[in-house]
Amino acid sequence: MAKKTIEDVNVTGKRVLVRVDFNVPLTEDGRVADDKRIVAALPTIRYLLEHKAKVILCSHLGRPKGKADPKYSLAPVAARLATLLPETKIRFATDTIGESAHQAIDDMQPGEIVLLENVRFYKEETDNDPAFAKELASLAELYVSDAFGTVHRAHASTVGVAAYLPAVSGFLVARELSVMGKALDDPKRPFVAVLGGAKVSDKIGVLTNLLTKVDKLLSLIHISEPT
């Protein structure tokens, strides 16, 4: 599962679009309740900053169903990211591909960050609409996939943009691919897989593939959901 990573390309001075997974829980008063996913993305972000890239972060949060909803804004994530990277200038764009995003990116200097608003405020994101993916890709010169929890989804920000930009993995995705590759290609026996989650339909392919490799499969999937 060896893939090119950010260490294999020149990022200096380039606008780099990074798909991160900032789908974090928020408190009732709109603060980040658990920042583990934000912290997990920091090694990739810091590497890009240290190499003077212009870092453009995009993510989803929740399920706003293709329209803007303040409840799912990434503004609290921008605030939390600023506390984790206090020496870095961080701008928050109030849209994803609109005027705010373009202006924030135009104003960037190397070693700075722009966090785009929730990509799922656009129905075109989950539809993997080519025009939306192309518009998103036009913001950058390089695409970095570092949202391991969402790479299985064929959305515009996870799959579509890679058709228009050179694409590499961030450190989080690269590490997970390395661990998974070793486990699947040369596992220690007995090989037991534990699969959890709530959506059976998303996991049928994984289940089918694992059944040919594991000695035992333990499923903790909630099966009441219609598939």
C-alpha positions in Angstrom: 0.0 0.0 0.0 3.0 2.4 -0.5 1.7 5.8 -1.6 3.5 9.1 -2.2 3.4 11.4 0.8 4.1 15.1 1.3 7.7 14.1 1.9 8.0 13.0 -1.7 7.0 16.3 -3.3 8.1 20.0 -3.1 5.5 21.9 -1.2 7.5 25.1 -0.6 5.5 28.2 -1.5 2.7 26.1 -3.0 -1.0 26.3 -2.2 -1.7 22.9 -0.7 -5.3 21.7 -0.2 -5.4 19.3 2.7 -8.5 17.2 3.3 -8.6 16.7 7.1 -11.1 15.1 9.3 -12.3 17.8 11.7 -15.7 16.2 12.3 -15.4 16.8 16.0 -18.1 16.9 18.7 -19.2 20.4 19.9 -20.6 21.5 23.2 -24.0 23.2 23.5 -22.3 26.6 23.6 -20.4 25.8 20.4 -16.9 24.9 21.6 -14.9 21.8 20.5 -15.6 19.1 23.1 -12.9 16.7 21.9 -10.0 17.8 19.8 -8.4 14.3 19.1 -9.0 14.5 15.4 -7.6 18.0 15.1 -4.5 16.9 17.1 -4.1 13.9 14.8 -3.8 16.2 11.8 -1.1 18.4 13.3 2.0 16.4 12.1 0.9 16.9 8.5 0.0 20.5 9.1 3.2 21.3 10.9 5.3 19.7 8.2 3.7 21.8 5.6 4.0 25.0 7.6 7.7 24.3 8.4 8.3 23.9 4.6 6.5 27.2 3.9 3.5 25.9 2.1 0.2 27.9 2.0 -2.0 25.4 3.9 -5.7 25.3 2.9 -7.7 22.9 5.1 -11.0 21.5 4.2 -13.3 19.2 6.2 -16.9 18.3 6.9 -18.6 18.5 10.3 -21.9 16.6 10.9 -24.6 16.2 8.4 -25.9 19.6 7.3 -27.6 18.0 4.3 -26.2 20.1 1.6 -27.0 23.6 2.9 -25.4 26.1 5.2 -26.3 25.5 8.9 -24.6 27.5 11.7 -24.9 24.5 14.0 -22.3 22.7 11.8 -19.9 25.6 11.1 -16.2 24.9 11.4 -15.7 28.3 13.1 -15.2 26.6 16.5 -12.6 24.3 15.0 -10.7 27.3 13.6 -10.7 28.8 17.2 -9.4 25.5 18.6 -6.8 25.1 15.9 -5.5 28.6 16.7 -4.9 27.6 20.4 -3.0 24.5 19.2 -0.9 26.5 16.7 -0.5 29.9 18.5 2.4 31.0 16.4 0.6 30.5 13.1 -1.7 32.9 11.3 -5.0 31.2 10.7 -7.8 32.6 8.6 -11.3 31.2 8.6 -13.2 31.4 5.3 -17.0 31.7 5.8 -17.6 29.7 2.6 -15.8 26.9 0.8 -15.4 28.0 -2.8 -16.9 31.5 -2.7 -15.6 35.0 -2.3 -14.5 34.5 1.3 -12.4 31.5 0.4 -10.7 33.1 -2.6 -10.0 36.3 -0.7 -8.5 34.5 2.3 -6.3 32.4 0.0 -5.2 35.4 -2.1 -4.1 37.1 1.1 -2.1 34.1 2.4 1.7 34.1 2.9 3.8 30.9 3.0 3.5 29.3 6.4 -0.1 30.4 7.0 -3.4 28.5 7.2 -6.8 29.0 5.7 -9.6 26.8 7.0 -12.5 26.6 4.6 -16.1 26.4 5.9 -17.9 23.0 6.0 -17.7 21.3 2.6 -21.0 19.6 3.2 -22.7 22.9 3.1 -22.8 22.1 -0.6 -24.8 19.2 -1.9 -22.3 18.8 -4.7 -19.7 17.6 -2.1 -21.5 14.3 -1.3 -22.6 14.0 -4.9 -18.9 14.2 -6.0 -20.0 16.7 -8.5 -17.2 17.3 -11.0 -17.8 21.0 -11.4 -17.6 21.5 -7.6 -14.5 19.3 -7.3 -12.8 21.3 -10.1 -13.7 24.6 -8.4 -12.4 23.3 -5.1 -9.2 22.1 -6.8 -8.7 25.5 -8.4 -7.9 26.9 -5.0 -4.6 24.9 -4.8 -1.7 23.5 -6.6 -1.4 20.2 -4.7 -3.9 18.0 -2.9 -3.1 16.1 0.3 -5.4 13.3 1.6 -5.2 13.1 5.4 -8.7 12.3 6.5 -8.5 8.6 7.1 -12.0 8.4 8.5 -13.5 9.6 5.3 -11.2 8.4 2.5 -13.7 5.5 1.7 -16.3 8.0 0.7 -16.5 9.0 -3.0 -17.0 12.7 -2.3 -15.7 15.8 -4.1 -13.2 16.7 -1.4 -11.9 13.1 -1.0 -11.9 11.7 -4.5 -13.1 14.4 -7.0 -10.3 16.9 -6.5 -7.6 14.3 -7.2 -8.7 14.3 -10.8 -7.6 17.9 -11.1 -4.5 18.2 -8.8 -1.4 16.1 -8.1 -2.3 14.1 -5.0 -0.3 12.6 -2.1 -1.0 11.3 1.3 -0.5 13.1 4.6 1.2 11.4 7.5 -2.0 10.2 9.2 -3.3 8.4 6.1 0.2 7.1 5.3 0.6 5.6 8.7 -2.8 3.9 8.6 -2.1 2.5 5.2 1.2 1.1 6.4 -0.4 -0.5 9.4 -3.3 -1.9 7.4 -1.1 -3.1 4.6 1.1 -5.1 6.9 -1.9 -6.5 8.8 -3.6 -7.6 5.6 -0.6 -8.8 3.6 1.4 -10.6 6.3 -0.7 -10.9 9.4 0.3 -12.6 12.6 -1.9 -15.6 13.3 -4.4 -16.0 14.6 -5.7 -12.9 12.8 -8.9 -11.6 14.4 -10.7 -8.5 13.1 -13.2 -6.5 15.1 -15.5 -4.4 13.0 -17.8 -1.8 14.6 -20.0 1.0 13.5 -23.6 1.9 12.7 -24.0 1.7 9.0 -23.9 -1.8 7.6 -24.2 -0.6 3.9 -20.9 1.2 4.2 -19.1 -2.0 5.4 -20.4 -4.8 3.2 -17.3 -4.5 1.0 -14.9 -4.5 4.0 -16.7 -7.5 5.5 -16.5 -9.5 2.2 -12.8 -8.8 1.8 -11.9 -9.6 5.4 -13.7 -12.9 5.4 -11.0 -14.2 2.9 -8.1 -13.1 5.2 -9.0 -13.4 8.9 -9.3 -16.4 11.2 -12.1 -14.9 13.1 -14.3 -11.9 12.5 -16.1 -10.2 15.4 -18.8 -7.8 14.3 -20.2 -5.1 16.6 -22.2 -3.4 13.9 -25.6 -2.2 14.8 -27.8 -4.1 12.3 -31.2 -2.5 12.7 -30.5 0.1 10.1 -32.1 -0.7 6.7 -29.5 -1.5 4.0 
